[in-house]
Amino acid sequence: MLVLVAPGQGAQTPGFLTPWLEIPGLADRLSAWSDLIGLDLISYGTTADADEIRDTAVAQPLLVAAGLAVAEVLGASPDIVAGHSVGELTAAALAGVLTPEQSLTLVRERGLAMAEAAAVTETGMIVVLGGEEEDVLASIDKHGLTPANVNGAGQIVAGGTLAQIEEFKADPPARARLIALSVAGAFHTEHMAPAVGRLRTAAAAVTPNDPAVTLLSNADGAAVASGAEFVERLVNQIANPVRWNACMATMADLGVTTMIELTPGGTLTGLAKRALRGVKTVPLKTPDDLDAAREALK
């Protein structure tokens, strides 16, 4: 039972697309998508620095384009697909709910809308590792933060204003380690509410198909059978927490045996190693990982 997963914002690193451009046809694909959305994906994926690709309006289309391009190269036929945060737009295309072009058009709007929302108030996110989940959630709530990503495997990402985060850092949960996350705003919190309307307007121009394979939702980990419902969930998810722990629980219930994480892989397979014991995991970081991924498909 194969699940193909797509990472979310923060997975990008400078130059991560460079080795992939050696694969025939991949640069042409990215160039066509660049023209479609008015963003030089190749430049941002090869020569741009960390600050440039930290920009939400850049990072989100870049990640979706990279995931879809590498999925085409891999040529796998997954039983289940899922994406973390913006990775849900990658998953929607892999499941046939949207075309790659529709996903990229929507993610361009999503990135711009969320960048605008992030500029209203100085906000950020912080990773909480370890501690008792009940204590961690209570501490997050105490400081007015939102558990924006409940990732499982002892990892929760909190979001809120920079002032709230500083107070949280000064009074952390017991036995927990905190790591500041390099993102441009408090995604999947109330601070993203202004972005919802813009994406809903853009999504109204799309007629989605029902998924051709099992497609999991970040909202609650449920498999969503309706394309229209999944797109509505995509819109609402901007300002609501990602429940990746619930997605992994569903994967376990469905009997997943292999997980391949699309480029830039590593984050989600890292969580799976701790939460989905016994599941074979392959992160696609460079083309050198394709052989391992194809071997896992056998």
C-alpha positions as a printed NumPy array, in Angstrom:
array([[  0.   ,   0.   ,   0.   ],
       [  1.777,   3.114,  -1.274],
       [  1.179,   6.669,  -0.062],
       [  2.718,   9.574,  -1.958],
       [  3.096,  12.671,   0.212],
       [  3.993,  16.296,  -0.522],
       [  5.745,  18.544,   2.011],
       [  4.667,  22.012,   3.084],
       [  6.275,  25.406,   3.354],
       [  9.623,  25.438,   5.1  ],
       [ 10.881,  22.342,   3.295],
       [ 12.506,  24.436,   0.544],
       [ 16.242,  25.128,   0.61 ],
       [ 18.374,  27.246,  -1.738],
       [ 19.267,  25.416,  -4.944],
       [ 17.184,  22.309,  -4.228],
       [ 15.938,  22.115,  -7.821],
       [ 19.397,  22.325,  -9.419],
       [ 20.153,  18.58 ,  -9.753],
       [ 16.619,  17.827, -10.972],
       [ 17.039,  20.086, -13.993],
       [ 19.471,  17.568, -15.48 ],
       [ 16.509,  15.239, -16.124],
       [ 15.339,  15.668, -19.734],
       [ 12.066,  17.55 , -20.04 ],
       [ 11.843,  18.725, -16.44 ],
       [ 13.197,  22.221, -17.138],
       [ 10.748,  22.608, -20.024],
       [  7.883,  21.623, -17.751],
       [  8.887,  24.135, -15.103],
       [  9.422,  26.822, -17.716],
       [  5.878,  26.362, -19.041],
       [  4.461,  26.551, -15.526],
       [  6.559,  29.665, -14.861],
       [  4.946,  31.361, -17.85 ],
       [  1.497,  30.276, -16.633],
       [  1.78 ,  31.853, -13.181],
       [  4.222,  34.674, -13.919],
       [  6.95 ,  33.413, -11.585],
       [ 10.438,  32.22 , -12.586],
       [ 10.335,  28.848, -10.841],
       [ 13.675,  27.721, -12.257],
       [ 15.51 ,  30.774, -10.984],
       [ 13.922,  30.553,  -7.551],
       [ 14.698,  26.843,  -7.319],
       [ 18.346,  27.186,  -8.331],
       [ 19.995,  30.558,  -7.713],
       [ 17.724,  32.357,  -5.248],
       [ 18.888,  32.702,  -1.649],
       [ 17.094,  31.595,   1.514],
       [ 15.394,  34.96 ,   2.08 ],
       [ 14.017,  35.058,  -1.465],
       [ 12.44 ,  31.618,  -1.241],
       [ 11.178,  32.282,   2.262],
       [  8.678,  34.697,   0.697],
       [  5.302,  32.958,   0.959],
       [  4.261,  34.102,  -2.517],
       [  7.344,  32.354,  -3.918],
       [  7.741,  29.34 ,  -1.661],
       [  4.256,  27.931,  -2.139],
       [  4.194,  27.766,  -5.968],
       [  7.799,  26.585,  -5.968],
       [  7.025,  23.639,  -3.702],
       [  3.918,  22.579,  -5.611],
       [  5.686,  22.831,  -8.969],
       [  8.662,  20.84 ,  -7.706],
       [  6.441,  18.123,  -6.266],
       [  4.357,  17.758,  -9.41 ],
       [  7.368,  17.751, -11.731],
       [  9.177,  15.088,  -9.728],
       [  5.986,  13.015,  -9.427],
       [  5.859,  12.919, -13.229],
       [  9.464,  11.725, -13.338],
       [  8.811,   9.059, -10.709],
       [  5.735,   7.762, -12.51 ],
       [  4.31 ,   5.968,  -9.466],
       [  0.668,   4.899,  -9.103],
       [ -0.112,   5.544,  -5.426],
       [ -2.99 ,   4.045,  -3.487],
       [ -3.192,   7.126,  -1.261],
       [ -2.013,  10.724,  -1.607],
       [ -1.717,  13.445,   1.002],
       [ -0.003,  16.795,   1.348],
       [  1.023,  18.868,   4.331],
       [ -0.439,  22.391,   4.217],
       [  0.351,  23.789,   0.741],
       [  1.289,  20.233,  -0.216],
       [ -2.452,  19.557,  -0.336],
       [ -2.529,  21.379,  -3.676],
       [  0.131,  18.986,  -4.946],
       [ -1.915,  16.066,  -3.642],
       [ -5.092,  17.407,  -5.272],
       [ -3.4  ,  17.303,  -8.673],
       [ -1.913,  13.851,  -8.066],
       [ -5.39 ,  12.571,  -7.185],
       [ -6.92 ,  14.099, -10.316],
       [ -9.105,  16.577,  -8.421],
       [ -7.295,  19.442, -10.173],
       [ -5.005,  19.59 , -13.178],
       [ -1.4  ,  20.605, -12.466],
       [ -2.152,  23.944, -14.107],
       [ -5.202,  24.511, -11.909],
       [ -3.211,  23.639,  -8.784],
       [ -0.453,  26.046,  -9.749],
       [ -2.878,  28.848, -10.551],
       [ -4.593,  28.375,  -7.19 ],
       [ -1.362,  28.077,  -5.235],
       [ -0.135,  31.313,  -6.787],
       [ -3.262,  33.043,  -5.469],
       [ -2.91 ,  31.254,  -2.13 ],
       [  0.685,  32.386,  -1.71 ],
       [ -0.086,  35.995,  -2.595],
       [ -3.14 ,  36.077,  -0.323],
       [ -1.276,  34.58 ,   2.626],
       [  1.675,  36.931,   2.105],
       [ -0.732,  39.879,   2.256],
       [ -2.354,  38.518,   5.408],
       [  1.053,  37.944,   7.011],
       [  1.992,  41.582,   6.388],
       [ -0.893,  42.89 ,   8.512],
       [  0.634,  41.85 ,  11.851],
       [  4.111,  40.62 ,  12.766],
       [  3.534,  36.917,  13.297],
       [  5.541,  33.732,  13.212],
       [  5.677,  30.073,  14.145],
       [  7.672,  27.945,  16.546],
       [  8.186,  24.191,  16.696],
       [  7.639,  22.406,  19.996],
       [  9.412,  19.069,  20.288],
       [  8.679,  16.662,  23.094],
       [  6.87 ,  17.283,  26.353],
       [  3.488,  15.838,  27.264],
       [  0.995,  16.748,  24.551],
       [ -1.607,  17.882,  27.089],
       [  0.928,  20.175,  28.764],
       [  2.185,  21.523,  25.444],
       [ -1.311,  22.359,  24.201],
       [ -2.187,  23.997,  27.528],
       [  0.939,  26.147,  27.391],
       [  0.251,  27.14 ,  23.766],
       [ -3.253,  28.186,  24.747],
       [ -2.025,  30.024,  27.847],
       [  0.115,  32.291,  25.7  ],
       [ -2.635,  32.959,  23.15 ],
       [ -0.989,  30.914,  20.422],
       [ -2.634,  28.404,  18.084],
       [ -1.466,  24.776,  17.605],
       [ -1.23 ,  25.413,  13.85 ],
       [  0.384,  22.086,  12.902],
       [ -0.252,  19.021,  15.051],
       [  2.271,  16.813,  13.312],
       [  2.429,  13.759,  15.542],
       [  5.65 ,  12.059,  16.648],
       [  5.943,  14.57 ,  19.503],
       [  5.924,  17.655,  17.25 ],
       [  3.514,  20.587,  17.384],
       [  4.   ,  23.912,  15.606],
       [  2.494,  26.942,  17.332],
       [  1.633,  30.193,  15.575],
       [  0.824,  33.701,  16.735],
       [  2.237,  37.188,  17.093],
       [  5.978,  37.609,  17.601],
       [  5.273,  39.045,  21.045],
       [  3.269,  35.95 ,  22.019],
       [  6.041,  33.708,  20.735],
       [  8.656,  35.551,  22.796],
       [  6.516,  35.111,  25.919],
       [  6.111,  31.43 ,  25.087],
       [  9.885,  31.02 ,  24.688],
       [ 10.388,  32.596,  28.117],
       [  7.901,  30.184,  29.692],
       [  8.127,  26.931,  27.684],
       [  6.279,  23.672,  28.411],
       [  8.074,  21.219,  30.682],
       [ 10.532,  18.857,  28.991],
       [  9.977,  20.454,  25.585],
       [ 12.473,  21.91 ,  23.128],
       [ 11.571,  24.971,  21.061],
       [ 12.839,  25.774,  17.555],
       [ 11.924,  28.973,  15.738],
       [ 10.553,  28.257,  12.265],
       [ 11.732,  30.356,   9.315],
       [  8.369,  31.278,   7.809],
       [  6.832,  34.617,   6.97 ],
       [  3.73 ,  34.415,   9.153],
       [  1.433,  32.454,  11.44 ],
       [ -0.082,  30.123,   8.886],
       [ -3.177,  28.059,   9.725],
       [ -4.222,  30.481,  12.438],
       [ -6.772,  33.286,  12.718],
       [ -4.152,  35.642,  11.29 ],
       [ -4.694,  34.05 ,   7.868],
       [ -8.454,  34.686,   7.842],
       [ -8.14 ,  37.614,   5.363],
       [ -6.656,  35.213,   2.785],
       [ -9.602,  32.825,   2.775],
       [-11.922,  35.005,   0.719],
       [ -9.362,  35.619,  -2.02 ],
       [ -8.67 ,  31.919,  -2.466],
       [-12.378,  31.09 ,  -2.369],
       [-12.959,  33.527,  -5.237],
       [-10.15 ,  31.946,  -7.261],
       [-11.393,  28.433,  -6.493],
       [-14.881,  29.305,  -7.713],
       [-13.499,  29.426, -11.262],
       [-12.399,  25.778, -11.05 ],
       [-14.563,  22.718, -11.653],
       [-12.893,  19.904,  -9.7  ],
       [-13.108,  16.183, -10.378],
       [-13.661,  13.575,  -7.701],
       [-10.363,  11.959,  -6.633],
       [ -9.207,   8.912,  -8.564],
       [ -7.297,   7.572,  -5.539],
       [ -7.718,   7.916,  -1.775],
       [ -7.063,  11.548,  -0.872],
       [ -6.571,  12.581,   2.749],
       [ -7.473,  15.954,   4.238],
       [ -5.376,  17.975,   6.697],
       [ -8.515,  19.067,   8.519],
       [ -9.141,  15.725,  10.196],
       [ -7.206,  13.031,   8.324],
       [-10.359,  11.846,   6.57 ],
       [-10.409,  10.413,   3.063],
       [-12.487,  12.836,   0.992],
       [-14.439,  11.334,  -1.899],
       [-15.785,  14.589,  -3.358],
       [-13.529,  16.892,  -5.349],
       [-15.738,  19.879,  -4.594],
       [-15.551,  19.148,  -0.866],
       [-11.782,  18.774,  -1.004],
       [-11.363,  22.155,  -2.709],
       [-13.617,  23.76 ,  -0.074],
       [-11.453,  22.168,   2.6  ],
       [ -8.355,  23.545,   0.867],
       [ -9.786,  27.039,   1.087],
       [-10.788,  26.781,   4.747],
       [ -7.505,  25.121,   5.739],
       [ -5.61 ,  28.376,   5.289],
       [ -6.894,  29.653,   8.64 ],
       [ -7.304,  26.311,  10.433],
       [ -4.794,  23.902,  11.999],
       [ -3.144,  21.112,  10.021],
       [ -3.776,  17.723,  11.645],
       [ -0.972,  15.696,  10.08 ],
       [ -1.137,  13.359,  13.058],
       [ -4.665,  12.455,  11.974],
       [ -3.492,  11.912,   8.398],
       [ -0.836,   9.481,   9.604],
       [ -3.382,   7.696,  11.796],
       [ -5.559,   7.169,   8.73 ],
       [ -2.548,   5.885,   6.782],
       [ -1.948,   3.343,   9.525],
       [ -5.618,   2.315,   9.55 ],
       [ -5.539,   1.834,   5.773],
       [ -2.467,  -0.382,   5.982],
       [  0.176,   1.814,   4.351],
       [  3.436,  -0.081,   3.87 ],
       [  5.468,   2.437,   1.826],
       [  5.713,   6.228,   1.895],
       [  7.494,   8.233,  -0.783],
       [  7.888,  11.948,  -0.096],
       [  8.136,  14.249,  -3.086],
       [ 10.827,  16.877,  -3.477],
       [ 12.117,  18.467,  -1.322],
       [ 11.65 ,  15.349,   0.773],
       [ 12.67 ,  14.612,   4.329],
       [ 10.253,  16.335,   6.691],
       [  7.25 ,  14.02 ,   6.392],
       [  9.26 ,  10.818,   6.106],
       [ 11.098,  11.912,   9.245],
       [  7.796,  12.12 ,  11.106],
       [  6.686,   8.772,   9.674],
       [  9.805,   7.015,  10.92 ],
       [  8.705,   7.827,  14.453],
       [  4.921,   7.574,  14.103],
       [  4.484,   4.842,  11.471],
       [  6.849,   2.14 ,  12.652],
       [  7.585,  -0.503,  10.048],
       [  6.539,   1.637,   7.073],
       [  9.23 ,   1.881,   4.399],
       [ 10.042,   5.553,   3.751],
       [ 11.872,   7.182,   0.84 ],
       [ 12.396,  10.965,   0.719],
       [ 13.126,  12.327,  -2.757],
       [ 15.811,  14.92 ,  -2.132],
       [ 17.843,  14.558,  -5.327],
       [ 17.581,  12.405,  -8.479],
       [ 19.942,   9.958,  -6.765],
       [ 16.96 ,   8.921,  -4.617],
       [ 14.863,   7.788,  -7.585],
       [ 16.403,   4.307,  -7.667],
       [ 15.526,   3.722,  -4.014],
       [ 11.991,   4.989,  -4.638],
       [ 11.485,   2.731,  -7.655],
       [ 12.886,  -0.214,  -5.754],
       [ 10.355,   0.489,  -2.983],
       [  7.557,   0.34 ,  -5.558],
       [  8.309,  -3.297,  -6.426]])
